[in-house]
Amino acid sequence: MKLVLKGKLNPIIDKGNPLQDVKEAENYLNEAQQFGKVLLKISKEI
């Protein structure tokens, strides 16, 4: 994590899904379509 914060490591983000679409994100991963990381976006609203 230190390298990311220092800007020395830049992870490739392929896709971001809202948390409520977790099943869609899981299916995307299971189909091995991603090139980089798949993120789940967590809303600030509770």
Backbone torsions as a table, in degrees:
resi	resn	phi	psi	omega
1	MET	NA	-32.9	-179.8
2	LYS	-60.3	-40.1	-180.0
3	LEU	-65.7	-36.9	177.6
4	VAL	-64.6	-46.6	-179.4
5	LEU	-64.1	-32.1	178.6
6	LYS	-81.9	-6.3	-179.7
7	GLY	79.7	15.4	-179.3
8	LYS	-94.1	-10.5	178.3
9	LEU	-136.6	121.4	-178.4
10	ASN	-118.4	97.8	179.3
11	PRO	-64.5	143.6	178.3
12	ILE	-85.8	123.4	179.6
13	ILE	-104.2	118.5	-178.1
14	ASP	-83.9	-43.5	-170.9
15	LYS	-157.7	149.6	174.1
16	GLY	-127.8	131.8	179.8
17	ASN	-121.0	145.0	170.8
18	PRO	-62.8	151.4	-177.2
19	LEU	-55.5	-35.1	-178.7
20	GLN	-68.4	-13.1	177.4
21	ASP	-102.0	31.9	-176.4
22	VAL	-60.3	-35.5	-179.6
23	LYS	-65.6	-40.5	177.1
24	GLU	-62.4	-42.1	178.2
25	ALA	-64.0	-41.0	178.7
26	GLU	-64.1	-42.7	178.0
27	ASN	-61.5	-41.7	178.3
28	TYR	-59.5	-43.6	177.9
29	LEU	-66.3	-42.9	-178.6
30	ASN	-64.3	-28.8	178.3
31	GLU	-81.8	-2.6	178.5
32	ALA	55.2	43.0	179.7
33	GLN	-91.9	-18.3	-171.3
34	GLN	-75.1	150.9	175.6
35	PHE	-104.3	-27.7	-179.2
36	GLY	-133.9	-150.9	-178.6
37	LYS	-77.0	146.9	173.5
38	VAL	-111.8	121.9	-175.5
39	LEU	-104.1	150.8	169.2
40	LEU	-107.7	123.1	-178.7
41	LYS	-89.3	125.8	179.6
42	ILE	-101.7	124.0	-179.2
43	SER	-71.4	149.6	175.4
44	LYS	-75.5	-18.9	-180.0
45	GLU	-75.1	139.9	178.1
46	ILE	-123.5	NA	NA
